[in-house]
Amino acid sequence: MKISYIHSSKKVKTGAGYINSLIVASLRRQGVGVKDFYPRFSLSDTPIALKGVNNILFFYSLMESRNEILKADIIQGTTYTPLAFLRFNKPVVSHFGSTTYGFLRDTPKTRFLEDGGSKIIKELKQAGVIKELNLKSRRPQHDIAMIEKYAAERADCVIATSEIVYQDLLKQEIPAEKIFVVHNAIEDYWFSQPKQPLTEKPKIVFLGRIGEDVFTLKLKGIDRLVNLYRLFSDLPKTSLIMTRSKKLINWLQNTISNHQVIANVLKNEIPNYLAASAGDIFFLPSRYEGFSLSLIEAMSQGLIPVAYPVGVVPEIINSGENGFIVNNLAEAQAAIQSLTNNFDLRQKMSTASRQTAEKFQAFKMAQKMINLYEKISPKK
């Protein structure tokens, strides 16, 4: 079996770029022939207003490799990246780690943020971290959502990385019979860290991409994160963040007490920073996640998640057993207080959290994909 795998960018080492590379490596370890195809034009650095132009260049550059791509048995890419090959007589797999439809639905305008969130966004604007309180237009994102829907409708198989993404696709009238849920995975090195004893006083940890423009900052829940941090001024806090905004990094470091900011660490170095964090509290404030790799990464090190019901959270967390699912700031505060006041509870939940993460190993993800390929691959 040969797969042509279309990447959105060769440079991106987080998000879709990271998981695509992991998928390819895992498939190759199980004997699948995968050939990578990268566009000559990046999708990652273009301003939102110019996405349409950049996407045209993206598809044009892929067509230069058309003959090579069509030699494979199956063509796979992220959401709409295999769009240019839907008209050829080759099975196409569209992999949805998230949906722009979901981003738009779950990220409100600033004035509608709950728990005083609009105040935090205004602080960021006053500090010069962001230029506006709301995007001037969401039209480019709506266009991308329409392209994603078009690709999903015409692909032979659609992979959703969680039940939330599955439901997003159903709401856009994608036929249920061609949508398959295949959870993402994390690298094997996350499971090689020795188990560490719990500290007496836990810290609160944020791990992951936090954004830099007003839309992505709200999407990732910057206001929820800052508000929660300020409720626990006595607890140590660590933010391992990925962002291109130096102003945001400085603002977070200087305006939140008892807080350490570690920015843009290479993925394979993060376990070293979390080596002594078993029993600490991982806070996931996002308004939308398709899966949330950061959640699984943190749980693999024995951190206890306090998370909003995004991504894979509702599927794997049983509140009070291996983490807490919360719906507002008050519930998050209560969950963290219960953990800080009960060492035995933290010990029990840290062990359960680590055990949950072990379900998300790369070889398991690859095997599920191979099973899908065998269903849709042309019979020879």
C-alpha positions in Angstrom: 0.0 0.0 0.0 1.3 3.4 -1.0 0.1 6.7 0.5 0.7 10.2 -0.9 0.6 12.4 2.2 0.0 16.1 1.6 1.3 18.5 4.2 0.2 22.1 4.7 3.7 23.2 5.5 7.2 21.8 6.0 8.1 24.3 8.7 5.3 24.0 11.2 6.2 21.7 14.1 3.1 22.2 16.2 -0.6 21.5 15.7 -1.4 19.8 12.3 2.2 19.8 11.2 3.3 17.9 14.2 0.6 15.3 14.2 1.0 14.8 10.4 4.7 14.0 10.9 3.8 11.6 13.7 1.2 9.9 11.6 3.7 9.4 8.7 6.4 8.1 11.0 4.1 5.7 12.7 2.7 4.3 9.4 6.2 3.8 8.1 7.1 1.8 11.2 4.2 -0.5 10.4 5.4 -1.1 6.8 3.2 1.4 5.0 4.9 3.2 2.1 4.3 6.9 2.6 5.7 9.7 0.4 5.5 13.3 1.7 4.5 16.2 -0.4 5.0 19.8 0.8 3.8 23.0 -0.9 6.4 25.6 -1.9 4.2 28.2 -0.2 3.5 28.3 3.5 0.0 28.4 4.9 1.2 29.3 8.4 2.4 32.9 8.3 0.0 34.7 6.0 -2.3 37.3 7.5 -5.9 36.2 7.7 -7.0 38.7 5.1 -4.6 37.2 2.5 -5.4 33.5 3.1 -7.3 33.2 -0.1 -4.4 34.3 -2.2 -2.0 32.1 -0.3 -4.3 29.1 -0.7 -4.3 29.6 -4.5 -0.5 29.5 -4.5 -0.6 26.4 -2.2 -2.8 24.4 -4.6 -0.9 25.6 -7.6 2.4 24.3 -6.1 0.8 20.9 -5.4 -0.3 20.5 -9.0 3.4 20.7 -10.0 3.8 17.3 -8.2 0.5 15.9 -9.7 2.1 12.9 -11.5 4.1 11.8 -8.5 1.1 12.2 -6.1 -1.2 10.2 -8.3 1.2 7.1 -8.3 -0.1 6.2 -4.8 -3.0 4.0 -3.9 -4.5 6.6 -1.6 -4.1 10.4 -1.2 -4.3 11.9 2.3 -4.1 15.4 3.7 -5.4 17.7 6.4 -9.0 19.0 5.8 -8.9 20.7 2.4 -5.2 20.2 1.4 -6.0 17.2 -1.0 -8.8 19.3 -2.6 -6.9 19.5 -6.0 -7.0 15.7 -6.3 -10.7 15.0 -5.6 -11.5 14.8 -9.3 -9.0 12.0 -10.1 -9.7 8.3 -9.8 -7.9 7.9 -6.5 -9.3 7.4 -3.0 -8.9 10.6 -1.0 -8.7 10.8 2.9 -9.4 14.1 4.5 -8.1 14.3 8.1 -9.9 16.8 10.3 -8.0 17.5 13.5 -10.5 20.4 14.1 -12.9 22.4 12.0 -13.0 26.1 11.2 -16.8 25.7 11.6 -16.2 24.9 15.3 -13.7 27.8 15.7 -16.3 30.3 14.5 -19.1 28.9 16.5 -17.4 28.8 19.8 -15.3 32.0 19.8 -17.5 34.9 20.7 -17.0 38.6 20.2 -15.2 40.3 23.0 -18.2 41.9 24.6 -19.8 38.4 25.0 -17.0 36.8 27.0 -18.1 35.3 30.3 -16.7 35.8 33.8 -15.3 39.2 33.0 -13.2 38.0 30.1 -13.7 41.2 28.1 -11.7 43.1 30.7 -8.6 40.9 30.1 -8.9 41.4 26.3 -9.1 45.2 26.9 -6.0 45.0 29.1 -4.1 43.2 26.3 -5.1 46.0 23.8 -4.1 48.7 26.2 -0.7 47.0 26.7 -0.2 46.9 22.9 -0.3 43.1 22.8 -3.1 43.1 20.4 -4.3 45.8 17.9 -8.1 45.3 18.1 -10.8 43.9 20.3 -12.4 41.9 17.5 -11.3 40.8 14.0 -12.5 43.4 11.5 -13.9 40.6 9.4 -14.4 36.8 9.8 -15.1 36.5 6.2 -11.8 34.7 5.3 -12.5 32.1 8.0 -16.1 31.6 6.8 -14.6 31.0 3.3 -12.2 28.4 4.8 -15.1 26.7 6.6 -16.9 26.4 3.3 -13.8 24.9 1.6 -13.4 22.4 4.4 -17.1 21.3 4.0 -16.6 21.0 0.2 -13.6 18.8 0.6 -15.3 16.6 3.3 -18.4 16.1 1.1 -16.3 14.9 -1.8 -13.6 12.9 0.0 -13.9 9.1 0.1 -13.1 9.0 3.8 -13.1 11.6 6.5 -11.1 11.1 9.7 -12.3 13.0 12.8 -9.9 13.1 15.7 -12.7 13.3 18.4 -16.4 12.9 18.8 -16.7 16.7 18.9 -15.1 16.9 15.4 -17.4 14.1 14.3 -20.4 16.0 15.4 -19.1 19.2 13.8 -19.0 17.3 10.5 -22.5 15.8 10.9 -23.9 19.3 11.6 -22.4 20.3 8.2 -24.3 17.4 6.6 -21.3 15.2 5.9 -22.7 11.6 5.6 -22.0 9.7 8.9 -21.1 6.5 7.0 -17.9 8.0 5.7 -16.7 9.7 8.9 -14.4 7.7 11.2 -13.1 8.7 14.6 -9.4 8.1 15.0 -7.9 9.7 18.0 -4.5 11.4 17.8 -1.5 10.1 19.6 1.7 11.4 21.3 5.3 10.5 20.7 6.7 7.4 22.5 9.2 9.5 24.4 6.4 10.9 26.6 6.0 7.4 28.1 9.7 6.9 28.8 9.9 9.5 31.7 10.3 7.8 35.1 7.5 8.3 37.6 8.2 11.1 40.1 6.8 11.5 43.6 4.2 14.2 44.2 5.2 17.6 45.7 3.4 18.7 48.8 2.1 22.0 47.2 1.0 21.7 43.6 1.4 24.3 40.9 -0.9 25.2 38.1 0.4 24.5 34.6 -0.7 25.6 31.2 0.8 23.9 28.2 0.2 24.6 24.5 -0.4 27.1 21.8 -2.0 30.3 23.2 -2.2 32.4 20.0 -1.2 35.9 19.2 -4.1 37.7 17.5 -7.3 38.6 19.2 -9.3 35.7 17.7 -6.8 32.9 18.5 -6.2 34.3 22.0 -10.0 34.1 22.7 -10.2 30.7 21.1 -7.4 29.4 23.4 -9.0 31.0 26.4 -6.4 33.6 27.4 -9.0 35.4 29.5 -10.0 32.3 31.3 -6.3 31.5 32.0 -5.4 34.9 33.3 -8.5 35.1 35.5 -7.8 31.7 37.0 -4.2 32.5 37.7 -5.2 35.7 39.5 -7.5 33.7 41.8 -4.6 31.7 43.0 -1.9 34.2 43.6 -0.4 32.0 46.4 0.1 29.0 44.1 3.1 28.7 41.8 2.2 28.8 38.1 4.1 27.7 35.0 3.0 28.5 31.4 4.8 26.5 28.7 3.4 28.5 25.8 3.8 28.5 22.0 3.3 32.0 20.5 5.1 34.4 18.1 4.1 37.4 20.2 7.0 38.6 22.4 4.7 41.3 23.8 2.4 38.6 25.0 5.2 36.6 26.7 6.4 39.8 28.5 2.9 40.7 29.5 2.2 37.3 31.0 5.5 37.3 32.9 5.1 40.8 34.3 1.4 41.0 35.2 0.8 37.6 37.0 2.3 37.0 40.3 4.2 33.8 41.2 4.4 32.9 37.5 7.0 31.4 35.3 6.7 31.7 31.5 8.6 29.3 29.2 8.1 30.1 25.6 8.5 28.1 22.4 10.3 25.1 23.7 10.9 22.3 21.2 8.3 19.5 21.6 10.8 16.8 22.6 12.2 19.0 25.3 8.9 19.6 27.1 8.9 16.4 29.1 12.1 17.6 30.8 10.2 20.6 32.1 7.3 18.5 33.4 9.5 15.8 34.9 8.8 16.9 38.5 5.1 17.9 37.8 3.3 14.7 38.8 0.3 15.7 40.8 0.4 19.3 39.6 -2.8 20.8 37.9 -3.0 21.1 34.2 -5.6 23.8 33.2 -7.1 23.7 29.7 -9.1 26.9 29.2 -9.8 26.6 25.4 -13.2 27.4 23.9 -12.6 24.9 21.1 -10.1 22.1 20.5 -10.5 19.4 17.9 -8.5 17.0 20.1 -5.9 18.7 22.4 -2.5 17.0 22.3 -1.4 19.1 25.2 -4.0 17.4 27.4 -2.6 14.0 26.7 1.0 15.1 27.0 0.3 16.6 30.4 -1.6 13.6 31.6 1.2 11.3 30.5 3.4 13.0 33.1 0.8 12.6 35.9 -0.6 16.1 35.8 -4.3 16.3 36.7 -6.5 18.1 34.2 -9.0 20.7 35.0 -10.5 21.3 31.6 -13.4 22.8 29.8 -15.3 20.2 27.7 -13.4 20.6 24.4 -11.6 18.2 22.1 -11.3 14.7 23.5 -12.0 15.8 27.1 -15.6 14.6 27.3 -14.6 11.2 26.0 -11.7 10.4 28.4 -12.2 12.4 31.6 -14.4 11.1 34.4 -14.7 14.1 36.8 -13.3 13.3 40.2 -11.4 10.3 39.0 -8.8 11.2 36.4 -9.5 15.0 36.2 -12.3 17.5 36.3 -14.5 18.8 33.6 -15.6 22.4 34.3 -17.9 24.8 32.6 -17.1 28.1 34.2 -14.5 29.9 36.3 -16.2 29.1 39.6 -16.1 25.4 38.9 -12.5 25.5 37.9 -11.7 27.4 41.1 -13.5 24.8 43.2 -11.8 21.9 41.5 -8.3 23.3 42.1 -9.1 24.1 45.7 -10.3 20.5 46.3 -7.0 19.2 44.8 -4.8 21.6 46.8 -6.5 20.6 50.0 -6.3 16.8 49.5 -2.9 15.1 48.9 -4.4 11.6 48.7 -6.9 12.7 46.1 -4.1 14.2 44.0 -2.1 11.0 44.4 -5.0 8.9 43.2 -6.0 11.1 40.3 -2.4 11.6 39.1 -2.0 7.8 38.7 -5.4 7.6 36.9 -4.4 10.5 34.6 -1.2 8.8 33.6 -3.0 5.5 32.9 -5.5 7.3 30.7 -2.8 8.8 28.6 -1.3 5.4 27.8 -4.3 4.7 25.5 -2.9 7.3 23.1 0.2 5.7 21.8 1.3 6.2 18.2 1.2 2.5 17.1 -2.5 2.3 18.0 -3.4 5.3 15.9 -1.4 4.0 13.0 -3.2 0.6 13.1 -6.6 2.2 13.0 -5.6 4.2 10.0 -4.3 1.1 8.2 -7.6 -0.6 8.9 -9.3 2.4 7.2 -7.0 2.3 4.2 -7.7 -1.4 3.6 -11.5 -0.6 3.5 -11.1 2.1 0.8 -8.0 0.9 -1.1 -8.8 -0.2 -4.7 -8.7 -4.0 -5.0 -5.9 -5.3 -7.2 
